[in-house]
């Protein structure tokens, strides 16, 4: 005997349709460079015999530590990118703490294309990039990527492993969403 008929409803659609990521291990070398700058700044602060005054020493220490932090956090933010596509959105998270992050509703995506070769050189380097005639991109390494065509006329490019599968999933979701909207 069942007293709770609402228990019979079980959601069968997955919340996560596709996930992918791309990693650039070369970024760790740059992160080590940032650590070296910070170590130099700390070494100058602790064991300095400079007789030219406090101001030059303070500027050197602060400059080395600031440069080290910028390089360290700037590179660690783009060591890898994680992409998740579900039935409603595409979400891009960068680095170990997931920042920067971008969430794009599938309703804003007009199309998706596979690109066999995206290079940091095309975008002016690694990271979260914007170019006036190219759009926006998250580039963490050279290789395959996904180019999203958005409803506002902009594009968003992401370097991610198995980009062809991502494009297939996005296209299928866009088709099923468009078919569901017409009924």
C-alpha positions in Angstrom: 0.0 0.0 0.0 1.3 3.4 -1.0 0.4 6.5 0.8 2.8 8.8 -1.1 2.1 8.7 -4.9 4.6 11.6 -5.4 7.4 9.1 -4.7 6.8 7.5 -8.1 8.3 10.5 -10.0 12.0 10.0 -10.6 13.9 12.4 -12.8 15.7 10.5 -15.5 17.4 13.4 -17.3 21.0 13.9 -16.2 22.1 17.2 -14.8 25.5 16.9 -16.4 25.6 16.1 -20.1 29.3 16.6 -21.0 32.5 17.6 -19.2 35.9 18.2 -20.5 39.1 19.9 -19.5 42.5 21.0 -20.9 45.7 21.4 -19.0 49.0 23.2 -19.7 51.8 21.9 -17.5 54.2 24.4 -19.0 52.4 27.0 -16.9 53.9 25.4 -13.8 57.4 26.6 -14.9 56.1 30.2 -15.1 54.5 29.7 -11.6 58.0 28.7 -10.3 59.4 31.9 -11.8 56.8 33.8 -9.8 57.9 31.9 -6.6 61.5 32.8 -7.4 60.6 36.5 -7.6 58.8 36.3 -4.3 61.8 34.5 -2.7 64.1 37.2 -4.0 61.9 39.9 -2.4 61.9 38.1 0.9 65.6 37.5 0.8 66.2 41.2 0.1 63.9 42.1 3.1 65.5 39.7 5.5 69.2 39.7 4.6 69.9 43.1 3.1 73.1 45.1 3.7 72.1 48.0 1.5 73.4 51.3 2.8 71.6 53.5 0.1 68.5 53.9 2.3 65.2 52.4 3.2 63.2 53.7 0.2 65.2 51.8 -2.5 65.2 48.7 -0.4 61.4 48.9 0.2 60.7 49.5 -3.5 62.8 46.5 -4.4 61.2 44.2 -1.9 57.7 45.3 -2.7 58.4 45.2 -6.5 59.8 41.6 -6.3 57.0 40.3 -4.1 54.3 42.0 -6.2 55.8 40.8 -9.5 56.0 37.3 -8.0 52.4 37.3 -6.9 51.2 38.5 -10.2 53.1 35.9 -12.1 52.2 33.1 -9.7 48.5 33.8 -9.5 48.2 34.8 -13.1 49.7 31.5 -14.3 48.0 29.3 -11.8 44.6 30.7 -12.8 45.2 29.2 -16.3 46.9 25.9 -15.6 43.7 24.2 -16.7 40.2 24.9 -17.8 37.1 22.8 -17.0 34.0 22.9 -19.2 30.7 21.5 -18.2 27.6 21.4 -20.5 24.2 20.5 -19.1 20.7 20.8 -20.5 20.6 24.6 -19.7 24.1 26.1 -19.6 27.7 25.8 -20.6 30.0 26.6 -17.8 33.8 27.4 -18.0 36.0 27.4 -14.9 39.7 28.3 -14.9 42.4 27.2 -12.6 42.2 25.4 -9.2 39.8 27.8 -7.6 37.5 28.1 -10.6 38.1 31.7 -11.4 37.6 33.3 -13.8 34.4 31.6 -14.5 31.8 32.1 -17.2 28.3 30.6 -17.5 26.5 30.8 -20.8 22.9 29.8 -21.1 22.3 27.5 -24.0 19.5 29.8 -25.1 22.2 32.5 -25.9 24.2 30.0 -28.1 23.3 30.1 -31.8 25.9 27.5 -32.9 29.0 25.6 -32.0 32.0 24.8 -34.2 35.1 22.6 -33.8 38.5 24.2 -34.4 41.4 21.8 -34.8 44.0 24.3 -33.8 43.8 27.2 -31.5 47.0 28.8 -30.5 47.9 31.3 -27.8 49.6 33.3 -30.5 46.3 33.9 -32.3 44.9 35.4 -29.1 47.9 37.2 -27.7 48.9 34.7 -25.1 47.4 32.3 -22.5 44.5 33.2 -20.4 41.1 34.9 -20.7 41.4 36.9 -23.9 39.5 39.4 -25.9 40.2 40.6 -29.4 38.0 43.1 -31.2 37.4 41.1 -34.4 37.8 37.6 -32.9 35.7 37.7 -29.8 36.5 36.3 -26.4 38.5 33.1 -25.5 39.9 31.0 -22.7 43.2 29.7 -24.0 45.2 27.4 -21.7 47.2 25.5 -24.4 47.6 25.0 -28.1 45.3 22.5 -29.7 41.7 21.8 -30.4 38.9 24.0 -29.2 35.2 24.9 -29.4 34.0 28.2 -30.9 30.5 29.2 -29.7 28.5 31.6 -31.8 26.4 33.7 -29.5 23.1 35.4 -30.2 24.5 38.8 -29.7 26.9 38.3 -32.7 30.0 37.6 -30.5 32.0 34.4 -30.3 33.5 32.6 -27.4 36.4 30.2 -27.9 37.6 27.6 -25.4 40.6 25.2 -25.7 39.4 21.9 -24.4 40.3 18.2 -25.0 37.8 16.2 -27.0 36.3 19.4 -28.4 34.5 17.5 -31.2 32.4 15.6 -28.7 31.5 18.9 -27.0 30.4 20.4 -30.3 28.2 17.4 -31.0 26.6 17.5 -27.5 26.0 21.3 -27.8 24.5 21.0 -31.3 22.2 18.1 -30.1 21.1 20.2 -27.1 20.4 23.2 -29.3 18.4 21.0 -31.8 16.4 19.4 -29.0 15.8 22.8 -27.4 14.7 24.3 -30.6 12.4 21.4 -31.4 10.9 21.6 -27.9 10.3 25.3 -28.3 8.3 24.8 -31.5 5.7 22.4 -30.0 
